[in-house]
């Protein structure tokens, strides 16, 4: 079943993308939640017209994302977490904590656009991926240290 996405959905696609999904997923989740519309011929034509109109806006958004990526550069964030004797932290480091740490440094990145390459459950150094735009992804280093 083909659907046109109305919003960015992690692991599936970005807004205005034409994607193929299983019929149950489209009918029972994406369409009722308002995340997608059925890809009929009329909707495909409307999508094509919409894409033409937003092309120059998308270029500006991409340039802004690239500028943010360049400004962040080789940033290393230090996150404090309570940890046990073995170095295992209580809970996990979340994208919200990364978002707040970035905001403290002057970079506004939505927590929904932050992902990790591995789960952060021990003290140490990790990599977080910032999904700034569908063509701009930036990796930053996260150092998890014990809170004093």
C-alpha positions in Angstrom: 0.0 0.0 0.0 1.4 3.4 -0.9 0.9 6.4 1.4 2.1 10.0 1.4 3.6 11.0 4.7 2.3 14.2 6.4 5.1 14.2 9.0 8.6 12.9 9.5 8.5 9.3 10.9 11.7 7.9 12.1 12.7 4.7 10.3 10.0 5.2 7.6 10.5 8.5 5.8 10.1 12.3 5.8 7.2 14.7 5.2 5.8 14.5 1.7 7.6 11.2 0.9 5.8 8.5 -1.0 6.4 5.3 0.8 5.1 1.7 0.6 3.9 0.2 3.9 2.0 -2.9 4.9 -1.8 -2.4 4.5 -2.5 -2.9 8.2 0.1 -0.4 9.3 -1.2 2.2 6.9 -4.9 1.6 7.5 -4.8 1.1 11.2 -2.1 3.5 12.4 -0.7 6.0 9.9 -3.9 7.2 8.3 -6.1 7.4 11.5 -3.3 9.1 13.4 -3.1 11.7 10.7 0.6 10.8 9.8 -0.2 9.9 6.2 -2.8 9.9 3.4 -3.6 7.3 0.9 -1.6 7.8 -2.3 -4.4 8.1 -4.8 -3.7 9.7 -8.2 -5.3 13.0 -7.0 -3.3 13.0 -3.9 -0.1 12.3 -5.9 -0.8 15.3 -8.1 -1.4 17.5 -5.1 1.8 16.2 -3.5 3.8 17.1 -6.7 2.4 20.6 -6.7 3.1 21.0 -3.0 6.7 19.8 -3.6 7.2 22.4 -6.3 6.0 25.2 -4.0 8.2 24.2 -1.0 11.3 23.4 -3.0 12.9 26.8 -2.4 11.8 26.7 1.3 13.4 23.3 1.7 16.7 24.5 0.3 16.8 27.3 3.0 15.9 24.8 5.7 18.7 22.5 4.5 21.2 25.4 4.5 20.1 26.2 8.1 20.6 22.6 9.1 24.0 22.5 7.5 25.0 25.8 9.2 23.9 24.3 12.6 25.9 21.2 11.9 29.0 23.3 11.1 28.5 25.4 14.2 28.2 22.4 16.4 31.3 20.9 14.8 33.3 18.5 17.0 31.3 19.2 20.1 31.7 16.9 23.1 29.0 17.0 25.7 29.6 15.9 29.3 26.5 14.4 31.0 26.5 13.6 34.7 24.6 10.5 35.8 24.4 8.7 39.1 26.3 5.4 38.8 27.0 2.3 40.9 30.4 0.9 41.8 30.6 -1.1 38.6 30.1 2.0 36.4 26.5 1.1 35.5 24.3 4.2 35.6 20.9 4.2 37.2 18.5 4.5 34.4 19.9 5.7 31.0 20.9 8.9 29.3 18.0 10.1 27.2 17.7 12.3 24.2 15.9 14.9 26.4 19.1 15.2 28.5 21.2 15.7 25.3 18.7 18.3 24.0 19.0 20.3 27.2 22.8 20.1 27.2 22.8 21.3 23.6 20.4 24.1 24.5 22.7 25.2 27.4 25.5 25.5 24.8 23.3 27.6 22.5 22.1 25.0 20.0 18.4 24.3 19.8 17.9 20.7 18.7 14.5 18.9 19.2 14.9 15.8 21.4 12.9 13.8 18.8 15.8 14.3 16.3 18.4 12.8 18.6 19.4 9.2 18.5 22.1 7.0 19.9 24.2 4.4 18.1 24.1 2.2 21.3 22.1 2.4 24.5 23.8 4.6 27.1 23.7 2.6 30.3 27.4 2.7 31.5 29.9 5.4 32.2 32.0 6.2 29.2 32.0 7.8 25.8 29.2 7.4 23.3 28.1 8.8 19.9 24.8 10.5 19.4 23.4 11.2 16.0 21.5 14.5 15.4 19.0 14.1 12.5 18.9 17.8 11.6 17.5 17.4 8.1 16.8 14.4 5.8 20.1 15.1 4.1 22.0 16.5 7.1 23.0 14.2 10.0 25.7 15.2 12.5 27.4 13.0 15.1 28.5 14.3 18.5 30.4 12.7 21.3 28.8 12.2 24.7 30.9 11.6 27.7 28.9 10.1 30.6 30.6 10.8 33.9 29.6 9.9 37.5 27.7 12.7 39.3 29.4 13.8 42.5 
